[in-house]
Amino acid sequence: MTDAPLVITENLGRNFPTRQGLMGRARDVWAVRDVTLSVSKGETLGVVGESGCGKSTLGRMMMGLDIPTTGKITFDGRNLAHMPGPERRRLARRMQMVFQDPFGSLDPRRSVGAQVADGLRIHGIVPDQNIKEEVRRLIEQVGLSADAAMRRPHEFSGGQRQRIAVARALATRPEFIVADEPVSALDVSIQAQVVNLLMDLREELDLAMLFISHDLHVVRHLCNRIVVMYLGRIVEEGPVAKVFGTPAHPYTRALLESTPSLHPRNEALGDRVLPGELPSPVNPPSGCPFRTRCPIAEPECAQAVPPLTGPTDTWRAACIKAGPLKHSWNQ
């Protein structure tokens, strides 16, 4: 893994205008607010949080599929917003996305090989006479037999279709991949196969990867660092071992305690349920966004949004009481 970040977001925000009723006043709903993070080559950054926390919107903006309202995104030192059209199209080759539903992202009427070949042909990755051989190589690289190129998506299982989606993403030889819930629709045994494939490809190709998921077990296994989001904001970020072993933010601890444990001695932790409902982004709480559900909230939590601070420069939490909270996920 290289130290220099390949992709950087600075104070990134995205809002959506909404109106309640025909004569209601228009209001801005912030899906992502003030998000600053980076991803380096050879690194997988996990993004976790409850549904509606802004994970997918963040991923789409980092891919250039959605336009930020505030902040900026730089890729390899270049501001995406300032790139002219031709350069943006060339950049698309270096950034690819793997979606949650592989069947929905594949054309059922075309062969798998034809769809993998699209990126090779559009971006001129290899000469036309070598496309067939390159398709074969990509399909075998993700663990499928070469004859899969002649078949159509409906002939494959869910795990196999996700492998095909990964092969199609790799066709342009990207440096950065956004994987948005790529294993959530798969059986546990198939999840492990796809996750191990992503790990192998990261090491082999030195890929930078943003891995969006709600499955903490998968994130712990795959990712180097983790970002925890709540109501569009980052509430904790740091190395996986630190965040899972001794979470510094009460929301992170609540997520861990509400997740069923794979270790028998820790199984009681999975019985705890995070209390309350996620506040409406239309009318979020003042101050700390988590204070309405936080078991250690104090009156001053309503005064201002806490900044991301220590325990270290690489491990930070947005809480006035931020500090390591012992947890047994470090086994």
Secondary structure by P-SEA (a helix, b strand, c coil): ccccccccccbbbbbbbbbccccccbbbbbccccccccccccbbbbbbbccccaaaaaaaaaacccccccccccccccccccccaaaaaaacccbbbbcccccccccccccaaaaaaaaaaaaccccccaaaaaaaaaaaaacccccccccccccccaaaaaaaaaaaaacccccbbbbccccccccaaaaaaaaaaaaaaaaacbbbbbcccccaaaaaacccbbbbbccccccccccaaaaaaccccaaaaaaaaaccccccccccccccccccccccccccccccccccccccccccccccccccccccccccccccccccccccccc
